[in-house]
């Protein structure tokens, strides 16, 4: 739900509904998402506001609304409850920023859409240090704050006035007095701005009905139509897009692409990052020469690491050329390859996204793909730096063994299998376990259904 600047009508209409005793959870959430109407006076919020948030951080927000909506507080209680919801939603995602008591979320949507702190750190490392940086769609300001902490001179541009005010307020809270915040339409502002060493943009991926969109042409601003104007102002443009975006179509629509980064946090793909440049050479004009990278980042970040410019200790990384992507050249495993003590390799989500089976099998001798359409790998050798999870195969599970597992602990994963993991787990009657796994999959050229009993190593 978009936050609106004018609140009186919305609130009055809500209370009319409430007085008719329409007690719906949807209405509770609707009230909580209402923005504090006086965003320009965030600095004047009383100490009691922050004490209320801290005191009730683990309380049920719907109950808080019922209990406190009519009480006379010296602060907007609905806005305080928004802070509670947002801080809980971002507890691990923005842990170091939530350590600042006076850090403000202008509305619930920005908490959901904000960049993960580890991903922002990675963006900062790519941008470098001592650079002039512009974030054209600053949102909550996470990328702008992180790049500013890394000794860059940052201009944060935000179209929404309330979010721009929150960026200004939060920058002061964090101690970023040199960060410049502008309330402007970036597509108009960029035409009159000075040049920058790096420009970052994260186009909005929701339509007027607040539904998710995945095509570049549906994003706001439309990066396809405005990219030339932006590239006139920089030689390095970083475009954050949906992890569901088709990479091939993105390269066709953005021919200035030089690098594609599939960015994960603890195995979960958070985004596709497109690096573009207006400067071309013979080698960069060829799409096959585009560099493709997959990084898996740790979740935790602290301010000192960002300020020191220390590269995150990656869980794993992978790099190849676009021309090397594909799975057709990967050897396919056969039944005789399965043996107790051999290893099963499950790529992280970023690797699944790019489809680099042929390159993986070329780089890791003896690695085989479990099936033409099964993106899991098998080898008698242990490769510690594999970009994903690693398991030891304990046995090929037959019907008798599967039946004996009832009531035992196993996590269940299925890849290209005839039933989802939840159904397979329920049919066997398993409890959850963090180290013991069952993998259901189709293997071999004939897509034979098998189940492997495994122990997680990494």
Secondary structure, DSSP 8 states (H G I E B T S, - for coil): ----S--HHHHHHHHHHHHTT---HHHHHHHHT---S-GGGGGG--HHHHHHHHHTTTS-HHHHHHHHTTS--SS-HHHHHHHHHHHHHTTTTTHHHHTSTT---SSHHHHHHS--HHHHHHHHHHH-SS-EEEESS-TT-HHHHHHHHTT-EEEEEESSHHHHHHHHHHHHHHT-TT-EEEES-HHHHTTTS---SEEEE--B-B-TTS-B--SGGGSBS-HHHHHHHHHTS-S-EEEEE-TTS-HHHHHHH-TTEEEEEEEEETTEEEEEEEEE-S---TTTTSGGG-EEEEEEE-S---HHHHHHT-----SEEEEEEGGG--STTS-B--GGG--TT-EEEEE-HHHHHH--HHHHHHHSTT-EEEETTEEEEEESS--TT-SEEEEEEEEE--HHHHHHTTTSB-EEEEES-SS-HHHHHHHHT-B--SSEEEEEEEEBTTTEEEEEEEEE--
